[in-house]
């Protein structure tokens, strides 16, 4: 009898595995911890499919994976300048908005749409905004003098050690686009400059940074920068706004002290990430269903509450404003990407081309030697 039951169990398991393998697979290229997996499972159940998510470490990684075409990605969620690059190289399908039941011309926040109106021609036909935010400075409030220095001097604290308390440790974002941009923000140069004279100034600023802080007081990283601030291994670091909120929500959940904060200087990068359909896609209709699912206001609200980034979706943003816990956070910290100050200057990165990007990569490489 036991053998019969065991055999039946094996046959059931084999049938279950076979059924799972038979399901259509939607392949998504996304950032780490950048989607609520409960919502993904809900989509899978609703459409009888399986969603496979591959995590990317950078926009450049996304580009390489899509350009090589070895994996049939159906959805990718790159940032603005990489969307521009993918579009210019013919690597994106145009979105068929007639297939999106949750789309309306006014579905996205007006401030974001103004940025997109001034962005590359046709961008609104190829990309559906997901989240948006700013580049800023995350800092520890545990060390006396750090907060005052950061909020008074902004980007300067990352290049002029005298402005910070003794032994303050800093973190820089380890990507060519961001590392160079932070130096350009410090120097008040155009973050989309392609001038060699500007790059020479950037090199000098990064060399000055390395001299003043040295390897003992400086760390290059990406996702680990935010956790290093919380762990007090760093005092000041370049982060994206959602990196801060990710750590903030964890601290709330684990009921630990929130002795860190975020400051967004008036001159900074405003970014948006968006869902696109690469030309590698083998499931274009299913990709549209996925995009449409993540255009539902309630879904976007749940996703934003989990991930911690500001939604691009106007109705979902209003739902956050109606949430008493969220509105307190939004009123206290720089959650919304557009600062309500006369001097604020947010700039979106543009695609500068492969030659310039190679130059940026060389600048970063030399800065880290």
C-alpha positions in Angstrom: 0.0 0.0 0.0 2.8 2.4 0.9 4.5 1.6 -2.4 1.3 2.5 -4.3 0.9 5.8 -2.4 4.6 6.6 -3.0 4.2 5.9 -6.7 1.1 8.0 -6.9 3.0 10.8 -5.1 5.8 10.6 -7.6 3.4 10.6 -10.5 1.6 13.7 -9.1 4.9 15.5 -8.5 6.0 14.7 -12.1 2.7 15.9 -13.5 2.9 19.1 -11.4 6.5 19.8 -12.5 5.6 19.1 -16.1 2.6 21.5 -15.9 4.8 24.2 -14.4 7.4 23.8 -17.2 4.6 23.9 -19.7 3.5 27.3 -18.6 4.6 30.3 -20.7 7.5 32.0 -19.1 7.7 35.8 -19.0 11.3 36.9 -18.7 11.9 40.2 -16.8 15.1 42.1 -16.4 14.9 44.2 -13.3 16.9 45.7 -10.4 17.3 43.9 -7.1 14.5 44.1 -4.6 12.6 46.4 -7.0 9.2 44.6 -7.2 6.7 43.1 -4.7 6.9 39.4 -5.4 3.5 38.8 -3.9 2.1 41.0 -6.8 4.2 39.0 -9.3 2.7 35.7 -7.9 -0.8 37.3 -8.2 -0.1 38.1 -11.9 1.2 34.5 -12.5 -2.0 33.1 -11.0 -4.3 35.4 -12.9 -2.7 34.5 -16.2 -1.5 31.0 -15.6 2.1 31.9 -16.5 5.5 31.9 -14.8 7.5 35.1 -14.3 11.3 34.7 -14.3 13.1 37.8 -13.0 16.8 38.3 -13.6 18.5 40.9 -11.5 20.7 43.6 -13.1 23.5 45.5 -11.3 23.5 48.4 -13.7 22.0 50.0 -16.8 25.0 49.0 -18.7 24.5 45.3 -17.7 20.9 45.6 -19.0 22.1 47.0 -22.3 24.7 44.2 -22.8 22.1 41.5 -22.0 19.5 43.0 -24.4 22.0 43.9 -27.1 23.5 40.4 -27.2 20.1 38.9 -27.5 21.1 35.5 -26.0 18.1 35.7 -23.6 14.6 36.4 -24.8 13.7 39.2 -22.3 10.0 40.2 -22.6 10.2 43.1 -20.1 13.1 45.3 -18.9 13.0 48.2 -16.5 16.0 50.4 -17.3 16.6 54.1 -16.5 16.0 57.1 -18.7 19.3 57.4 -20.5 19.5 53.7 -21.2 16.0 53.8 -22.6 17.2 56.5 -24.9 20.2 54.3 -26.0 18.1 51.2 -26.5 15.6 53.2 -28.6 18.2 54.8 -30.7 19.7 51.4 -31.5 16.3 49.9 -32.5 16.3 47.5 -29.5 12.8 48.3 -28.3 9.3 47.5 -29.5 6.8 50.4 -29.6 4.1 50.0 -26.8 0.6 49.3 -28.1 -1.4 51.4 -25.7 -4.7 50.0 -27.1 -3.8 46.8 -25.2 -3.4 48.6 -21.9 -6.8 48.9 -20.2 -5.3 50.8 -17.2 -3.6 53.4 -19.4 -5.0 56.9 -19.9 -3.2 60.0 -21.2 -3.2 61.5 -17.7 -2.2 58.4 -15.8 1.3 59.7 -14.8 2.2 62.6 -12.5 2.3 65.9 -14.3 5.8 66.9 -13.1 7.2 63.7 -14.6 5.4 64.2 -17.9 6.9 67.7 -18.2 10.3 66.1 -17.9 9.4 63.5 -20.5 8.0 66.1 -22.9 11.5 67.7 -23.0 13.2 64.3 -23.3 14.1 62.4 -26.5 11.5 62.4 -29.2 9.2 59.4 -29.1 10.2 58.2 -25.6 6.5 58.1 -24.4 5.7 55.6 -27.2 8.4 53.1 -26.0 8.4 53.3 -22.2 5.9 53.1 -19.4 7.2 54.8 -16.2 7.6 52.6 -13.2 9.3 54.7 -10.4 11.2 58.0 -10.2 13.3 59.8 -7.8 16.5 61.7 -7.2 20.2 61.3 -6.5 21.1 62.4 -3.0 23.3 62.1 0.0 22.5 59.6 2.7 24.2 60.3 6.0 24.5 59.2 9.6 23.0 61.4 12.3 25.0 59.5 15.0 28.2 61.5 14.4 28.1 65.1 15.6 28.6 67.7 12.9 27.8 65.4 9.9 24.2 66.5 9.4 25.1 70.2 9.6 27.9 69.8 7.1 25.8 67.8 4.6 22.8 70.1 4.7 24.9 73.2 4.5 27.5 72.2 1.9 25.8 69.4 -0.2 28.0 67.8 -2.7 31.1 69.6 -1.5 31.4 67.3 1.6 32.3 64.5 -0.8 35.3 66.4 -2.1 36.4 68.7 0.6 37.3 66.7 3.7 37.8 69.8 5.8 34.0 70.4 5.8 33.4 67.2 7.7 34.3 66.0 11.2 37.6 64.2 11.5 37.7 60.6 10.4 34.3 60.9 8.6 34.0 58.1 6.0 32.4 58.6 2.6 30.9 56.3 0.0 30.8 57.0 -3.8 28.5 55.2 -6.3 30.6 52.8 -8.3 29.3 53.4 -11.8 30.9 55.7 -14.5 27.7 57.7 -15.2 27.0 58.4 -11.5 30.6 58.9 -10.3 31.3 61.5 -13.0 27.9 63.1 -12.5 28.5 63.6 -8.8 31.8 65.4 -9.5 30.0 67.5 -12.2 27.3 68.4 -9.6 30.0 69.4 -7.2 31.7 71.5 -9.9 28.3 72.9 -11.0 28.9 71.5 -14.5 26.3 70.1 -16.9 25.8 66.4 -16.0 25.2 65.8 -19.7 28.4 67.5 -20.9 30.6 65.9 -23.5 33.3 68.5 -23.3 36.8 67.3 -22.7 37.5 70.5 -20.7 34.8 69.5 -18.3 36.1 65.9 -18.0 39.5 67.3 -17.1 37.9 69.2 -14.2 36.1 66.0 -13.1 39.4 64.1 -13.1 41.0 66.8 -11.0 38.1 66.8 -8.5 38.2 63.0 -8.2 42.0 63.0 -7.7 41.5 65.7 -5.0 38.9 63.5 -3.4 41.2 60.5 -3.3 44.0 62.6 -1.9 41.9 64.1 0.9 40.0 61.0 2.0 42.4 58.2 1.1 41.4 54.5 0.9 40.9 54.3 4.7 38.1 56.9 4.6 36.5 56.1 1.3 34.4 53.3 -0.2 33.2 52.6 -3.7 29.9 50.6 -4.0 26.3 50.5 -5.1 23.6 48.7 -3.0 26.0 48.1 -0.1 26.4 51.9 0.5 23.0 52.3 2.1 23.5 49.4 4.5 27.0 50.7 5.4 25.5 53.9 6.5 23.0 52.1 8.7 25.7 49.9 10.1 27.9 53.0 10.8 30.7 51.8 8.6 30.2 54.9 6.5 29.0 58.4 7.6 28.1 59.9 4.2 27.3 58.3 0.9 25.8 58.9 -2.6 22.5 57.0 -2.9 19.3 57.0 -4.9 16.3 58.2 -2.9 14.7 54.8 -2.9 17.9 53.3 -1.3 17.3 55.5 1.7 13.6 54.6 2.0 14.5 50.9 1.6 16.6 51.1 4.8 14.0 53.4 6.5 11.3 50.8 6.1 13.5 48.0 7.3 14.4 50.0 10.4 10.7 50.6 11.1 9.9 47.0 10.6 12.7 45.8 12.8 12.1 48.6 15.4 15.7 49.8 15.4 16.8 53.4 15.8 16.6 55.6 12.7 19.9 57.5 13.0 20.3 58.2 9.3 18.7 60.7 6.9 18.7 61.8 3.3 19.6 65.2 1.8 18.9 66.1 -1.8 20.9 69.2 -3.0 19.1 71.7 -5.2 21.2 70.7 -8.2 20.9 67.0 -8.7 19.9 64.2 -11.0 16.2 63.4 -11.4 15.7 60.0 -12.9 12.9 57.7 -13.9 12.8 54.0 -14.6 10.3 52.6 -17.0 9.0 49.3 -18.3 10.0 48.6 -21.9 9.6 45.6 -24.3 13.0 44.7 -25.8 13.0 43.3 -29.4 14.2 40.0 -27.8 10.6 39.4 -26.6 8.9 36.2 -27.7 5.7 37.1 -25.7 4.7 40.6 -26.7 1.0 40.2 -25.8 1.9 38.8 -22.4 4.4 41.6 -21.9 1.6 44.1 -22.5 -0.5 42.3 -19.9 2.3 42.6 -17.4 2.7 46.3 -18.0 -1.1 46.7 -17.7 -1.2 44.9 -14.4 1.5 47.2 -13.0 -0.6 50.2 -14.2 -3.5 49.4 -11.9 -3.6 52.1 -9.2 -4.0 49.6 -6.3 -1.2 47.4 -7.6 1.1 50.4 -8.0 0.3 51.6 -4.5 1.1 48.1 -3.0 4.3 47.9 -5.1 5.4 51.4 -4.0 4.6 50.7 -0.4 6.8 47.6 -0.6 9.7 48.9 -2.7 9.9 52.4 -1.2 10.3 54.5 -4.3 8.0 57.2 -5.5 5.4 56.0 -8.0 5.1 57.7 -11.4 1.3 56.8 -11.3 -0.8 59.8 -10.3 -3.7 57.9 -8.7 -1.4 55.6 -6.8 0.5 58.6 -5.5 -2.8 60.0 -4.2 -3.5 56.6 -2.5 -0.2 57.1 -0.6 -1.3 60.6 0.4 -4.4 59.1 1.8 -2.4 56.6 3.9 -1.7 58.2 7.3 1.6 56.3 7.9 2.9 57.1 4.4 1.9 60.8 4.4 4.0 61.4 7.5 7.0 59.8 5.8 6.4 61.8 2.6 6.1 65.1 4.6 9.3 64.5 6.6 11.6 63.1 3.9 12.4 64.0 0.3 10.0 61.3 -1.1 8.6 63.3 -4.1 11.4 63.9 -6.7 10.6 67.5 -7.3 11.6 69.8 -4.5 9.3 72.8 -3.9 12.0 75.4 -3.8 12.7 78.1 -6.3 16.4 77.2 -6.8 15.8 73.5 -7.4 17.4 72.2 -10.6 16.8 68.6 -11.4 18.4 67.2 -14.6 17.7 63.8 -16.3 20.7 62.0 -17.7 20.9 61.8 -21.4 22.5 59.0 -23.5 26.0 60.4 -24.4 27.0 57.7 -26.8 29.5 54.9 -26.6 32.6 57.0 -27.2 31.8 59.3 -24.3 30.7 56.5 -22.1 34.1 54.9 -22.6 35.7 58.1 -21.5 33.6 58.1 -18.3 34.6 54.5 -17.6 38.3 55.5 -17.9 37.7 58.4 -15.5 36.2 56.1 -12.9 38.9 53.4 -13.4 41.6 56.0 -12.8 39.8 57.4 -9.8 39.8 54.0 -8.1 43.4 53.1 -8.8 
